[in-house]
């Protein structure tokens, strides 16, 4: 592969493909919104970005790192520790590498968090005292290796914090839950922002590579993905109670559009179109440049072209629901028309069909 071709083409794209330029939140004893650990966006080279794009084209598994919530008091944190440890049945590992299993060990961990040098109140909602983070990989990824990568990630990123993590094996996709105390031993508090999450994805990829797992961390738009994944809390609510208030409102808006004929204005759609145009322009430039290279470059250009052609539809959830309701409404109308026809009309319809067939 001609590295110079790719590096030259995407030189101006590097920052957009890695992190958004967000200012750190200013405040006393707050840490967040800053690139660290060698992942400075201004130090990202074109070749690194090129590797990420090629991985995306070749469908290398994408890591998922997301904050699923956070406790504002020990009562909330205890509930989450109960959940990730399955009430003490699953091993909890802490920042010292100690393993905690069983309800007695779990109670000791909770007590250490609540009554440590930087304690956490039992009740109240003044601020987040802990962050719950999920690290996930697609089904089939070795679970022990993912857990080892999370262990190394936490040791680097949260070295001055108390934290515990547990691996869940009761679902198809491989994932690890990590709960980290917001305040570190110096009373500096975490304040994760959007660019922190992308940086965490990058660092998680690095740790996975060390244990022999190939992974990638590209933005959704560069893969043609436009619909955001459903939040974990909403998934759990949907499982227990059916449709959430958000889902109900989405259905209501879609039905209103079908019944009234008034098209729902979705400001997000403009962003979707702009993101897809950005992806097309980037990959188009790459493919065009690679066509000037050797046989391997031209083969990669073909892969890129096929990848773009197979990108998902730019339809939003609202548009999908509207299409479903229109389809249902059409079937109902056709059925009502069929039932309203007299036997003579049915026979005429058959006769016309026979005439067209020439019989």
Secondary structure, 3 states (H helix, E strand, C coil): CCHHHHHHHHCCCHHHHHCCCCCCCCCCCEECCCCCCCCCHHHCCHHHHHHHHHHHHCCCCECEEEEEECCCCHHHHHHHHHHHCCCCCCCEEECCCCEECCHHHHHHHHHHHHCCCCCCCCCCCCCCCEEEEEEEECCCCCHHHHHHHHHHHHHHHCCCCCEEEEEECCCCCEEEEEEEECECCCCCEECCCHHHHHHHHHHHHHHHHHCCCCCECCCHHHHCCCCCCCCHHHHHHHHHHCCCHHHHHHHHHHHHHHHHCCCCCCHHHHHHHHHHHHHHHHHHHHHHHHCCCCHHHHHHHHHHHHHHHCCCCCCCHHHHHHHHHHHHHHHHHHHHHHHHCCHHHHHHHHHHHHHHHCC
